[in-house]
Amino acid sequence: MKVVFMGTPAFSVPVLEGLAARHDVVAVYSQPPRPAGRGKADRPSPVQQRAEALGLIVRHPTSLRTPESQAEFAAWQADVAVVVAYGLILPQPVLDAPRAGCLNIHASLLPRWRGAAPIHRAIMAGDATTGICIMQMEAGLDTGPVLLREATAIGDGETTADLHDRLSAMGARLILTALDQLADLRPAVQPSEGVTYAAKIDKAEARVDFARPATEVDRLIRSLSPFPGAWVQIGDERVKLLRSRLAKGEGPPGQVLGGFTIACGSGAVEVLEAQREGKRPMPAAEVLRGLVLPARL
């Protein structure tokens, strides 16, 4: 099939690779290069970098609402567009341009967790399962009918980074199945019950409040790992907590119970991995060799 691919972050790269191996990717759309790194030089997105390495045509318009951008999109004469974490709203002329429309790979079991941060929110909420949906796109936010879905359990210790990688691979596999079976698939309208929205992560959410129950603290740490990273203030340093598990112990909220185990409003959490300012992520034992915890955080 002639495919236009639209994606930006690392999550989208395995999908692009899978499509390029099986189909004719006539163009790749990605967000424009952004300033990054210490020098703040413009850096192409992970999708753009991979697309160029594969010798594919890349476009990064700042908007798809102009007649010129819509005419260029239609000129690819694509059979289908595959969209995953692209970052721009697709207006109706773009949605209508490919022969089979635009298919979105969404990292949740719709209608739960429509929106920007479904992986983070699923872990933060303590969901037992999540998955991938292949959705026929329409004008609403993740409201379109679902062509294929596949569920997976969320592990007790999984972080957003862990689940991100598993769902990315699952999405890459499932979209190929969807394209192979496209003529036979019957779109299922999303139910009106069970709709939730995965709001974009606000950095203000990231400071750890040990007065909360240990289950909530553990979920917060794992859901915000690796970015933006749940954090605590230790002296004049902000330390990110990147991996944790529930632990035995009780005490006043924030009390250090030994090692990197911290009492919460109820129960306790053990920090397994952390990152000091200007340092790489390290196992907790290694962090504690150069950092003295106060009696209470």
C-alpha positions, 0 to 999 in steps of 0.5 A: 500500500502507499502509506503516509506516516505521521509521527514524532517521538521514539514511540513512533519509530518501530511503527515506521520501521515496520511499515517501511519494510512491508509497504511503500511509505511515500512520505513521513510527516513529523514535528519540526526540529526543536532546540535541544541539548546544552547548545540548544541547536535544532534537533530533528525528531526521532522519527525524522532521523530514522526516516532520513536514514531509511531514505524517505521523504520527510515533511514537517509543516507547522500547520496542516490547515493551510490550502497549500499544506492540504494540497501537498498532502493530497498529492501523495495519493496515499491509500492510507495514513498511519498516525502515531503520536504526531502532535498536530491536529488533522483537519477534515481535508487531511483526514479525507485525503487517503483512500482508506482514511487515517488510522491512529495507533493509540496506547490505551484501551479506548475509550479509557485514556483518550488524549495526550498521556495514556501510558503515564495516566494508566500507571498513575491510576493503578490500572491492571491492564492497558493496550493498543487500539487501531482507530479510524480517525475522525475530527474528535479527540480519539473518538473514532471507531476502533478497528483492532485492539489488543490488551496487555497486563501492566506489571507491578513494577513497570515504569512508563519507560518499560510500558512505552517500549512494550506498547510501541512494539505491540502497535508496530505489529498490530498496524501491520495486521490491520493493513493486511486485513483492512478490507475485512475489518468492521469498525466498532463505535466506542461506547459512551460509558467509561470515557476518561481523558489522559491530560498532559503531564504537568511538572507541578505533579512531579514532587513526591508527597509522602503523606499520600498512601504508599500505593499512590507514591509508588504509582507516581514514581513509576508513572513519571519515569523517566520524564519528567521524573518524580522528585524530592528535595534533599538539601539543596539538590533535587533528586529524581526517583525513577523506580520503586516498589511497595515495602514493609514498614510504618512511620511518620510520612517522609521518615527514612526507615533504612536504606532508601525506604521511606514511610508514607501516609500508610505503608512505605515505598522502597526507591530502587533507582534514582538520579541526582542533578547532573548525574546518570540514573543509578541503582539506589545503593549506588546513589546512597554511597554519595548522598546522605539522606536526612532523617525525614524527607 
